[in-house]
């Protein structure tokens, strides 16, 4: 989906990567002890991401895409948003999930994108 959006908008594409790559076992959402199960239930937790983001100086619009884990964006995405200089940018998000929970996801994504001025 990200590649399609990038092609349609003629945008550059950059993947948000975890410093500790996810394994199949770590992604097993059926296992309450899997890495993603534990991470997603730490409500203010963050997952360290590889800080290899390109400079955003010449971008006006930033589109952030992500899967939905437990009804919200992964904690990895929250950490990336915390690190990116998004002030004065037009922001948009998209998620890879069906419509039933999209309004809750949008609210969570919007809350992540609104940075307090004290940061």
Residue pairs with C-beta under 8 A, 6 or more apart in sequence:
1 65
1 94
1 96
2 13
2 65
3 13
5 11
5 63
5 65
5 94
6 12
6 13
9 63
11 63
12 54
12 59
14 53
14 54
16 49
16 66
16 76
16 77
16 80
17 49
17 50
17 52
18 47
18 48
18 49
18 50
18 76
19 48
19 49
19 50
20 48
22 35
22 36
23 35
25 31
25 34
25 35
26 34
26 35
26 36
27 34
27 35
27 36
28 34
28 36
28 37
29 36
29 37
29 69
29 70
31 37
36 69
36 74
37 70
39 45
39 47
39 74
39 75
39 76
40 69
40 70
40 72
40 74
40 75
41 70
42 75
45 75
46 75
46 78
46 79
46 82
47 74
47 75
47 76
47 78
47 79
48 79
49 76
49 79
49 80
49 83
51 83
53 80
53 83
53 84
56 62
56 84
56 85
56 86
56 89
59 89
60 89
60 90
61 89
61 90
61 91
61 92
62 84
62 86
62 89
62 90
62 91
62 92
63 91
63 92
63 93
63 94
64 77
64 80
64 81
64 91
64 92
64 93
64 94
64 109
64 113
65 93
65 94
65 95
65 96
66 73
66 74
66 77
66 93
66 94
66 95
66 96
66 109
67 73
67 74
67 95
67 96
67 97
68 95
68 96
68 97
68 101
68 105
71 101
71 104
71 105
71 108
72 104
72 105
72 108
73 93
73 95
73 105
73 108
73 109
73 112
77 112
78 112
81 112
81 113
82 115
86 113
86 115
87 115
91 113
93 106
93 109
93 110
93 113
95 102
95 105
95 109
97 105
